[in-house]
Amino acid sequence: MIGLLRLAVFLLVILSITYVLVALYARSLVRERLERRWEAKPHAGRREDFIAAGLRLYDKSARRRLLMAIWIVPPVTIAVLVWLTNFN
């Protein structure tokens, strides 16, 4: 039981670090895309306002929510593999 708890804590830490890194990387890609879009159309308003509005839309997007799969898929996969190994 202690081994399972240790695995769960270790997995949670690794998945949390991975989530933060991937989320920061994805947000930086969105920011770069918004900056390039503003440079193509500088008449779209102030640069900072344009980028802030785009990042607010990204924060509410499904793409950002899909990053939560980083926390869901590995534990479910491990649970299925353990179940298949032990009970089939």
N, C-alpha and C positions, 0 to 999 in steps of 0.2 A: 504494500500500500504506500509506503514511503517512497518507493521508486517511482510509482505512478504520479505522486504529488510532485516529486522533483522534476520529472519529465514535463508535467503540465506547467510548472513555474518557468522552467527553462524555455519551453516552447512559447509561452506568453511573452517573455522578454525578447526573444529573437523575433517573433512576429511583430511586436510593437516597434522595435527598432526598424525592421524592414518597412512597416507601414509608414512611419515618419519619413524615412528616406525617400520612398517612392512618392509620397504625397508632396514633399518639397520639390522633387524633381518634376513631377507633373505640373505643379503650380508654376514653376519657373518656365516650363515650355509654353504654358498658356500665356504667361506674361510676355515672353518674347514674341509670340504670335500677335498679341495685341499691339505691342510696340511697332512691329513691322506693318501692321494694318493701319496704325495711326500715321506712320511715315508716308504711306501710300496716299492717305487722305488727311492731311493736316488740318483741313477746314472742319473736322468733326468735333471741334471744341478743344478745351485745354487737354493736354496730354495726360496729366495726372488723373483728371476726372474720367477721361475715356478709359484708361487702364483700370481705375478703381471700379468703374461700373462693369467692365468685362469680368474682373475677378469676382465681383459679387454674384454675377450670373454663373460663373464657374462653380462657386461654392454651393449653389443650389442645384447643380446639374447632376444627372444620373451617372456621368462619368466619374465624378468624385465619390459618389456612393458605392460605385463598383469596386473602389479600392478597399472597401470593407471585406471583400472576398479574401484578402490577404489573411484576415483573422479567422475566416470561416472555413475555407477549403482545406488547409492542412489538418486541423483537428478532426474534421469529418472524415477525411481520407484515412488518417491513422485509425480512427475508431472503426471504420469499415474493414480495414485490413486486419485489425486485431480480432474483430468479430468473425471474419471469414476464416482466419487461421485457427481460432479456438473452437468454433462451433460448426464448422462444415468439413 
